[in-house]
Amino acid sequence: MWFCAGEFPQVECPDCLKHYVPPKEEEKGDTVDPDAPEICEKCKDRKVERKEAIIELVQTEINYGNDLQILKEVIYQLLLNSQPRIERFSIECRKAKTRVITLANHKGHR
């Protein structure tokens, strides 16, 4: 929708609904999508900032997933390597528990 404030016609930005003077055709440049609705410079800047924030978020999540994969591999390998030690420790604990029970039973029969 066009409004005319003197010699400068104004349009309404579809994003923020504020009125602004659109750039002239020669000022727009080659990279403008002709099918995209024209938005004000402030909304264009916000759109770029949102896009950058989304890209950063996605990249952060990808890096986080990669870090978790590395941790998983390292911890899994450590657990595999320590399994015999854990089993020996468990056996020693059971032996010690048996000795304590045996000693307690032995002292109780006196």
C-alpha positions as CSV (number, residue, x, y, z in Angstrom):
1,M,0.0,0.0,0.0
2,W,1.4,3.4,-1.0
3,F,1.1,6.6,1.0
4,C,2.4,9.9,-0.2
5,A,4.0,12.3,2.2
6,G,5.0,15.1,0.0
7,E,7.3,14.0,-2.8
8,F,8.4,10.8,-1.1
9,P,5.9,7.9,-1.4
10,Q,5.8,5.6,1.6
11,V,5.0,1.9,1.9
12,E,4.1,-0.2,4.9
13,C,6.6,-2.8,6.0
14,P,4.9,-6.3,6.1
15,D,7.2,-7.3,9.1
16,C,6.9,-4.3,11.5
17,L,3.9,-2.6,9.9
18,K,5.6,0.8,10.0
19,H,5.7,3.1,7.0
20,Y,9.0,3.9,5.3
21,V,10.3,5.3,2.0
22,P,11.5,2.4,-0.1
23,P,14.8,2.6,-2.0
24,K,14.7,3.5,-5.6
25,E,15.0,0.7,-8.1
26,E,18.6,1.5,-9.0
27,E,19.6,1.5,-5.3
28,K,18.2,-2.0,-4.6
29,G,21.0,-3.9,-6.3
30,D,21.1,-7.3,-8.1
31,T,20.6,-9.6,-5.1
32,V,17.0,-8.7,-4.4
33,D,14.5,-11.4,-4.8
34,P,11.7,-9.9,-7.0
35,D,9.1,-12.2,-5.4
36,A,10.0,-11.3,-1.8
37,P,7.9,-8.5,-0.2
38,E,9.8,-5.3,0.3
39,I,10.7,-4.7,4.0
40,C,12.4,-1.8,5.7
41,E,16.1,-1.6,6.4
42,K,15.6,-2.1,10.2
43,C,13.7,-5.4,9.5
44,K,16.3,-6.4,7.0
45,D,19.0,-6.0,9.6
46,R,16.9,-8.0,12.2
47,K,16.4,-10.7,9.6
48,V,20.1,-11.0,9.0
49,E,20.8,-11.1,12.8
50,R,18.2,-13.8,13.3
51,K,19.7,-15.8,10.4
52,E,23.2,-15.5,11.9
53,A,21.9,-16.5,15.4
54,I,20.1,-19.6,13.9
55,I,23.2,-20.6,12.0
56,E,25.3,-20.2,15.2
57,L,22.8,-22.2,17.2
58,V,22.8,-25.1,14.7
59,Q,26.6,-25.1,14.5
60,T,26.9,-25.1,18.3
61,E,24.5,-28.1,18.5
62,I,26.5,-30.0,15.8
63,N,29.7,-29.3,17.8
64,Y,28.0,-30.4,21.0
65,G,26.9,-33.7,19.3
66,N,30.4,-34.3,18.1
67,D,31.8,-33.7,21.6
68,L,29.3,-36.1,23.1
69,Q,30.3,-38.7,20.5
70,I,34.0,-38.3,21.4
71,L,33.2,-38.6,25.1
72,K,31.1,-41.7,24.5
73,E,33.9,-43.3,22.6
74,V,36.5,-42.5,25.2
75,I,34.4,-43.5,28.2
76,Y,33.2,-46.7,26.5
77,Q,36.9,-47.6,25.7
78,L,37.9,-46.9,29.3
79,L,35.0,-49.0,30.6
80,L,36.0,-51.9,28.3
81,N,39.6,-51.6,29.4
82,S,38.7,-51.4,33.1
83,Q,36.2,-54.3,33.1
84,P,38.8,-56.9,34.4
85,R,39.8,-54.6,37.2
86,I,36.2,-54.0,38.1
87,E,35.5,-57.7,38.2
88,R,38.6,-58.3,40.4
89,F,37.6,-55.5,42.7
90,S,34.1,-57.0,42.9
91,I,35.5,-60.5,43.7
92,E,37.8,-59.0,46.4
93,C,34.8,-57.2,48.0
94,R,32.8,-60.4,48.0
95,K,35.8,-62.2,49.6
96,A,36.2,-59.5,52.2
97,K,32.4,-59.6,53.0
98,T,32.6,-63.4,53.4
99,R,35.5,-63.0,55.8
100,V,33.7,-60.4,57.8
101,I,30.6,-62.6,58.0
102,T,32.7,-65.6,58.9
103,L,34.5,-63.7,61.6
104,A,31.3,-62.4,63.0
105,N,29.7,-65.9,63.1
106,H,32.9,-67.3,64.6
107,K,32.9,-64.7,67.4
108,G,29.2,-65.2,68.0
109,H,29.6,-69.0,68.7
110,R,32.1,-68.5,71.5
